[in-house]
Amino acid sequence: MKAAEKFVLICCLFQGVLCREFSISLPESIEALRGLCVLIPCSFDFKEQYDEELQNSPRGVWYKGDSWAKHKVFSSKTTEDNKIDGKIIGDLYRKNCTTIFYNISESDSGEYYFRIVSGNLKYIYPSSLYLNVRASPISPSITLYKEDQGEVEDQNEVVEGTSVSLICSARSPCPFNPPIFTWNFPPEERKQEQNHNTRFRSSQLNFKATRLHHGLNFTCTATYQLQNMTKSAQSSFRLHVLYAPRNMSVSVSPSASVPLGSSVSLSCSSDANPAVLNYAWYRENREQIGTGKHLTISKIASTHRGLYYCRAQNQLGDQKSSVYLDVQCEYSSVFKYYINLESSFQT
């Protein structure tokens, strides 16, 4: 291998130290809200031969347009001619060009290019940022986290008793005026706000899931305070809670007091999610006498008197409920005669 080729190879291995090139780090796009400020994270680099030039009072300039036609809209030195009110808050000496534009309007939407000017260092970077200024905020996103399970994508199911968190994230283009979050949640649940990163803010709602949360819509509202008004956007999340059978009950038709020789129907009901897989019927001696939601007993005898249990079961557990069946014996014909005779004398 020739010496020149070896040098190129070594240079590539140590790129960024010996073979730096002009480069810039910018988001491809940023969503901003009309009337707010917007933070543009930015950093740049250049060939090592310009290192000393950066010490000559560097100036950052932003251009708007496209790859063919650009016009200057902001300079960190000549603020009088700026088309956009802003400030470079990054340290240009440290190659940080992070910028804030204030009071953005929809007409400010477009492609933005950064230029560094310092002595003989004058370079406009070809990579651009697209700034999209909206009249209304984007709706926040809500993500479900389960205890010891981390993020759950495209799923809203939790088992009763599980500790869960709902994370509501909203864009925060202006670090000095972040959105304010509100939830439509019961008082016993708690929330906390946190920084998700410089471009997003989030609010976390923590609670333990119960069957009372099943089918409930959790709504998060992000409110932005503009100069003379507020603008809000909201999203909702419907929680699906799985739980074992609850609220068991047994009904008897026509009644639990049954004449001897007649028939009676017992019905079992339960609240469960997922739905009950099976119902089973038992006597008080634990003898199973039937399955299904309904049990019919024909030609009632005195031996049918006693407790009857219904058990409902799904994948998460079971529950029992009972009813006492009282069998009423009919009087004999002779006893009925004396009862009727006594009634006639009383009249």
LODO-274536 format. One record per residue (C-alpha): residue in three letters; x, y, z. Coordinates in steps of 0.1 Angstrom, whole numbers, always signed. Layout:
  residu     xx     yy     zz
     ala      X      Y      Z
...
# end
This chain:
  residu     xx     yy     zz
     met     +0     +0     +0
     lys    +13    +34     -9
     ala    +21    +59    +18
     ala     -6    +83     +6
     glu    -32    +56     +7
     lys    -21    +47    +43
     phe    -24    +83    +53
     val    -60    +85    +39
     leu    -69    +53    +57
     ile    -55    +65    +90
     cys    -72    +98    +85
     cys   -106    +81    +80
     leu   -101    +60   +111
     phe    -96    +92   +131
     gln   -122   +113   +114
     gly   -134   +141   +135
     val    -98   +146   +149
     leu    -76   +147   +118
     cys   -100   +149    +90
     arg   -129   +170   +101
     glu   -154   +182    +74
     phe   -181   +208    +73
     ser   -211   +193    +90
     ile   -242   +204   +109
     ser   -266   +187   +133
     leu   -302   +199   +129
     pro   -336   +182   +132
     glu   -352   +175    +98
     ser   -383   +193   +109
     ile   -398   +211   +139
     glu   -435   +218   +146
     ala   -441   +253   +161
     leu   -473   +270   +173
     arg   -482   +304   +161
     gly   -477   +331   +187
     leu   -451   +311   +207
     cys   -413   +309   +205
     val   -395   +279   +190
     leu   -362   +263   +200
     ile   -340   +250   +173
     pro   -312   +227   +185
     cys   -281   +231   +164
     ser   -244   +223   +164
     phe   -218   +225   +136
     asp   -183   +215   +127
     phe   -158   +225   +100
     lys   -123   +216    +87
     glu    -96   +218   +113
     gln    -77   +244    +93
     tyr   -104   +270   +104
     asp   -100   +263   +142
     glu    -83   +297   +149
     glu   -108   +316   +127
     leu   -136   +307   +151
     gln   -120   +330   +177
     asn   -127   +361   +156
     ser   -161   +371   +170
     pro   -182   +344   +153
     arg   -216   +353   +139
     gly   -245   +330   +132
     val   -269   +337   +103
     trp   -301   +320    +94
     tyr   -314   +320    +58
     lys   -348   +310    +46
     gly   -356   +296    +12
     asp   -345   +265     -8
     ser   -313   +252    -23
     trp   -316   +276    -52
     ala   -327   +308    -36
     lys   -322   +319     +0
     his   -326   +352    +18
     lys   -313   +362    +52
     val   -339   +364    +80
     phe   -317   +365   +111
     ser   -282   +375   +122
     ser   -268   +373   +157
     lys   -249   +406   +151
     thr   -271   +429   +130
     thr   -305   +426   +147
     glu   -319   +457   +130
     asp   -323   +440    +97
     asn   -337   +407   +111
     lys   -370   +395    +97
     ile   -374   +372   +126
     asp   -370   +382   +163
     gly   -346   +357   +179
     lys   -314   +348   +197
     ile   -286   +323   +194
     ile   -284   +309   +229
     gly   -257   +284   +220
     asp   -220   +292   +224
     leu   -207   +297   +188
     tyr   -172   +294   +202
     arg   -181   +259   +211
     lys   -198   +252   +178
     asn   -232   +254   +193
     cys   -257   +273   +172
     thr   -289   +265   +191
     thr   -313   +293   +184
     ile   -347   +306   +197
     phe   -371   +324   +174
     tyr   -398   +345   +192
     asn   -435   +351   +183
     ile   -435   +328   +153
     ser   -462   +333   +126
     glu   -475   +309   +100
     ser   -456   +329    +73
     asp   -424   +318    +90
     ser   -429   +283    +78
     gly   -403   +270    +54
     glu   -367   +257    +50
     tyr   -340   +272    +71
     tyr   -302   +271    +65
     phe   -274   +281    +90
     arg   -243   +300    +81
     ile   -212   +306   +103
     val   -191   +337    +97
     ser   -159   +343   +116
     gly   -128   +358    +99
     asn   -120   +337    +69
     leu   -145   +311    +80
     lys   -176   +318    +60
     tyr   -198   +288    +52
     ile   -235   +281    +47
     tyr   -244   +245    +54
     pro   -264   +227    +28
     ser   -285   +207    +52
     ser   -317   +224    +62
     leu   -344   +224    +88
     tyr   -381   +226    +79
     leu   -401   +248   +103
     asn   -438   +241   +102
     val   -458   +267   +121
     arg   -493   +256   +130
     ala   -524   +277   +139
     ser   -535   +251   +164
     pro   -516   +227   +186
     ile   -511   +190   +178
     ser   -531   +166   +200
     pro   -510   +150   +228
     ser   -502   +113   +228
     ile   -511    +90   +256
     thr   -490    +58   +263
     leu   -498    +30   +288
     tyr   -472    +16   +310
     lys   -478    -15   +332
     glu   -460    -24   +364
     asp   -428    -44   +356
     gln   -438    -46   +319
     gly   -426    -13   +305
     glu   -442     +3   +275
     val   -472    -15   +260
     glu   -477     -6   +224
     asp   -512     -7   +207
     gln   -527    -23   +238
     asn   -551    -10   +264
     glu   -557    -41   +285
     val   -546    -44   +322
     val   -555    -69   +349
     glu   -573    -56   +379
     gly   -548    -48   +407
     thr   -520    -39   +384
     ser   -502     -6   +390
     val   -503    +14   +358
     ser   -492    +48   +345
     leu   -506    +68   +316
     ile   -480    +92   +301
     cys   -494   +122   +282
     ser   -468   +138   +260
     ala   -472   +171   +241
     arg   -450   +191   +220
     ser   -432   +220   +237
     pro   -416   +241   +210
     cys   -411   +270   +234
     pro   -390   +261   +265
     phe   -401   +293   +283
     asn   -438   +286   +278
     pro   -445   +248   +281
     pro   -480   +234   +280
     ile   -501   +229   +311
     phe   -517   +195   +315
     thr   -550   +186   +330
     trp   -566   +151   +335
     asn   -602   +141   +341
     phe   -592   +116   +368
     pro   -607   +108   +402
     pro   -592   +126   +432
     glu   -575    +95   +447
     glu   -553    +92   +417
     arg   -522   +113   +414
     lys   -502   +129   +387
     gln   -468   +144   +382
     glu   -453   +165   +354
     gln   -419   +159   +340
     asn   -396   +170   +312
     his   -396   +144   +285
     asn   -370   +163   +265
     thr   -364   +198   +253
     arg   -391   +195   +226
     phe   -417   +176   +246
     arg   -433   +178   +280
     ser   -453   +151   +296
     ser   -476   +144   +325
     gln   -478   +111   +343
     leu   -510    +96   +358
     asn   -504    +68   +383
     phe   -530    +45   +398
     lys   -539     +9   +405
     ala   -564     -5   +380
     thr   -598    -17   +393
     arg   -629    -29   +376
     leu   -644     +6   +381
     his   -618    +18   +355
     his   -630     -6   +328
     gly   -643    +13   +298
     leu   -634    +47   +314
     asn   -620    +74   +291
     phe   -589    +91   +305
     thr   -587   +125   +288
     cys   -555   +146   +289
     thr   -556   +182   +278
     ala   -525   +203   +269
     thr   -531   +240   +272
     tyr   -507   +266   +256
     gln   -507   +302   +269
     leu   -503   +326   +240
     gln   -499   +363   +242
     asn   -536   +372   +245
     met   -553   +338   +245
     thr   -550   +301   +252
     lys   -551   +272   +228
     ser   -557   +236   +239
     ala   -556   +201   +224
     gln   -566   +169   +240
     ser   -566   +131   +236
     ser   -584   +103   +253
     phe   -574    +67   +262
     arg   -600    +40   +270
     leu   -588    +15   +295
     his   -598    -22   +293
     val   -596    -38   +327
     leu   -597    -76   +331
     tyr   -612    -90   +363
     ala   -625   -122   +379
     pro   -663   -126   +384
     arg   -679   -101   +408
     asn   -714    -92   +420
     met   -727   -128   +419
     ser   -764   -133   +425
     val   -788   -162   +422
     ser   -825   -156   +414
     val   -854   -181   +417
     ser   -886   -183   +396
     pro   -913   -182   +406
     ser   -899   -179   +442
     ala   -876   -196   +467
     ser   -906   -208   +486
     val   -917   -238   +464
     pro   -948   -259   +469
     leu   -943   -296   +469
     gly   -946   -312   +435
     ser   -941   -280   +415
     ser   -910   -270   +395
     val   -886   -241   +400
     ser   -859   -224   +379
     leu   -827   -210   +393
     ser   -806   -184   +374
     cys   -771   -172   +380
     ser   -756   -139   +370
     ser   -722   -123   +374
     asp   -701    -93   +363
     ala   -668   -105   +348
     asn   -643    -95   +321
     pro   -636   -115   +301
     ala   -670   -131   +302
     val   -677   -161   +324
     leu   -664   -193   +308
     asn   -686   -217   +328
     tyr   -713   -218   +355
     ala   -716   -248   +379
     trp   -743   -257   +404
     tyr   -738   -275   +437
     arg   -758   -286   +467
     glu   -746   -277   +502
     asn   -729   -312   +504
     arg   -707   -300   +475
     glu   -724   -324   +451
     gln   -724   -309   +416
     ile   -759   -311   +401
     gly   -756   -291   +369
     thr   -738   -266   +347
     gly   -748   -236   +327
     lys   -764   -203   +337
     his   -798   -218   +345
     leu   -809   -248   +366
     thr   -844   -263   +365
     ile   -858   -287   +391
     ser   -890   -304   +383
     lys   -914   -322   +407
     ile   -900   -307   +439
     ala   -897   -331   +468
     ser   -889   -324   +504
     thr   -854   -337   +498
     his   -848   -306   +476
     arg   -850   -283   +505
     gly   -816   -267   +513
     leu   -788   -244   +500
     tyr   -779   -242   +463
     tyr   -746   -227   +452
     cys   -737   -213   +418
     arg   -700   -208   +409
     ala   -690   -186   +380
     gln   -654   -189   +366
     asn   -633   -171   +340
     gln   -595   -171   +333
     leu   -588   -148   +362
     gly   -607   -166   +390
     asp   -642   -175   +403
     gln   -669   -165   +428
     lys   -698   -183   +444
     ser   -733   -172   +454
     ser   -761   -192   +471
     val   -798   -193   +477
     tyr   -820   -213   +501
     leu   -848   -233   +486
     asp   -877   -238   +510
     val   -901   -266   +500
     gln   -937   -261   +513
     cys   -955   -294   +520
     glu   -992   -295   +510
     tyr  -1019   -304   +536
     ser  -1037   -337   +533
     ser  -1073   -337   +521
     val  -1086   -346   +556
     phe  -1066   -317   +572
     lys  -1079   -294   +545
     tyr  -1115   -304   +555
     tyr  -1110   -295   +591
     ile  -1094   -262   +582
     asn  -1123   -253   +560
     leu  -1149   -264   +586
     glu  -1132   -243   +613
     ser  -1133   -213   +589
     ser  -1170   -217   +583
     phe  -1178   -217   +621
     gln  -1158   -185   +625
     thr  -1179   -168   +599
# end
